[in-house]
Amino acid sequence: MKWFLSLALSFVFLFGVELNTASEKELSQLKGIGATKAKEIVAYRQAHGCFKSLDELLQVKGIGEKTLEKNRANLSLGECKK
């Protein structure tokens, strides 16, 4: 199990996470984002539609500037699937 977590983290840092398509599990691999914050991100996306910028992530409950900056290099918007 430990190797799987290590592999998942490696994937995130090599390929990044697409904010508009990522699952809760994928989002929870980001720095400072656990299961609860990942769930909030997905709920925000469902309620407001696709993220138009990475900075919009700051509108999600529990996400602040520090968390965004820790992850900015590993995030992209990706394709918007409505």
N, C-alpha and C positions, 0 to 999 in steps of 0.2 A: 504494500500500500504506500509506503514511504517513497518508493521509486516512482509511483504513479503521480504523486503530488509534485515531485521534483520535475517530472516530464511535463506536467501541465504548466508549471511555472515557467519552464524553459520555453514552451510554446508561446506563452503570453509575451515574454520579453523578446523573442525572436520575430514574431509575426504581428504582435499587437492585438488589440481588441477593437472590433468595430462596434461602436456605441449604439448604432441603430439596429443591429441584428444580434448582438450578443445575448446569450442566455444568462440566467442568474448565476449558474455555475461558472461560466466564463468570466463574468464581471467580478465574482467573489475572489478571483485569483489576483486582482489588482491590489496594489499597496494601499492598506487602510480601508479596503472595502470587504466587509464580511457578508454573510448571508442576508442580514437585515438591510444593509445599504444597497446590496445588489437587488433585492426585492423592491426597494423604493425606486431605484433607477428604472426597472422594468415597468412598474406601476405608473411612473411619471410619463414614460414613453407611450404607454397605452392610453393615458388620459389626454396627452397633449400632442401626440403625433411624434414624428421623427425629430431628433435633435438637429438644429440648423447650424450650430456651432458647438465646439467643445466647451466654451464658456457657459452655455446653457445648462450644463451639468450642475452649476452652482445653484440652480433653482430647486434641485432635489434635496429634500430634507436630509440633513446629516452630512452633506458634501460641502466642504469649505475650500478656500483657496489653497491651503497646504495640500490637501488630498488631491485636488486637481493638478497642481504643479508636480507632485510626485509621480503622477501617471500620464501627464500630457504627452510625453514622447512615445508612450505605448498605446495611445488611443487614436482612432480615426473615426470618422462619421460612418463610413461604409454606405452601402446602398440602402435607400429608404424603402422599406416594404410596408405599405399601408394595409 
